Amino acid sequence: MSSPQSATGPFEPRLVRQRKRRARATYRDASFLLERVAADLADRLEAVPRPFARVLVLGGFGLFSEELRARPELSARIGQIIETGWEDIDPEHLPFAARSFDLIVSLLALHWVNDLPGALIQLRLALKPDGLLLASIFGGETLHELRLCLIEAESELTGGAGPRVAPFAALQDVAGLLQRAGYALPAADRDVITVRYADPMRLLSDLRAMGETAALTQRSPRGLSRRILARAFEIYRARFAEPDGRVRATFEILTATGWAPHESQQKPLRPGSAKTRLADALGTREQSAGEKAGG
């Protein structure tokens, strides 16, 4: 989870901002995940038949607005859009006035926050009553192949391993965090995407282009040497190669939905009384697979 693990938390905000700023020039080289998330969140909004006069978009480098422009009927229900990301603001101290937005959309941004419960509270306070939060973040299965290979390679060559891949939230925790943060009708679901690469190095190139390389507070003093990386890639090919020689990388996308409380909202159903799954109601898939060509 992205909750505090030390006095400063697992992530270094300065590094997060630095890498996101650098990614402004490179994200188009690896925008497939953000494009998929933008399309999914737009699909969900199309199922909510109401206008949103003032909208905050966190993350995504403008791809959500591009998705809206491709959907004129949905775009007609969206008013003013304010876009920002961690390259511009401090994720621990969000600069938004209370009751400022009818809708907040977050595209793969909140997994870089040290205090995720605190950030969710700040976002809820920034919503007007009956305002909607739609937030997609990376889940705990994300990059588990890379994580295992780096740990094994570093342990084998140095006798110990430091953290190399960021910690991510678990699905079962997300709806609970929304409820604790004061959202009404909280819900969460998942989409598991398998991307296939010709070589593990292409995966690292995509992560750099997206600004998603680990910006950890507690980094290994040894650094990631070429020797460790080469051995990790050997293990990756041995463990996670497909019959055609490509290697797979998992990205788990968790999508959280919650409303700022309002007296007009329906009350939650009794436990066990639901007739329809959230994924069915929103027309989304709980699990799917994708493919990205390597170089």
Secondary structure as GFF3:
##gff-version 3
##sequence-region A 1 295
A	DSSP	alpha_helix	13	23	.	.	.	ID=ss1
A	DSSP	three_ten_helix	27	30	.	.	.	ID=ss2
A	DSSP	alpha_helix	32	46	.	.	.	ID=ss3
A	DSSP	beta_strand	52	58	.	.	.	ID=ss4
A	DSSP	alpha_helix	63	69	.	.	.	ID=ss5
A	DSSP	alpha_helix	72	75	.	.	.	ID=ss6
A	DSSP	beta_strand	78	84	.	.	.	ID=ss7
A	DSSP	beta_strand	101	107	.	.	.	ID=ss8
A	DSSP	three_ten_helix	110	112	.	.	.	ID=ss9
A	DSSP	alpha_helix	116	126	.	.	.	ID=ss10
A	DSSP	beta_strand	127	138	.	.	.	ID=ss11
A	DSSP	alpha_helix	144	158	.	.	.	ID=ss12
A	DSSP	alpha_helix	171	180	.	.	.	ID=ss13
A	DSSP	beta_strand	184	197	.	.	.	ID=ss14
A	DSSP	alpha_helix	200	210	.	.	.	ID=ss15
A	DSSP	alpha_helix	226	240	.	.	.	ID=ss16
A	DSSP	beta_strand	247	259	.	.	.	ID=ss17
A	DSSP	alpha_helix	278	282	.	.	.	ID=ss18
###
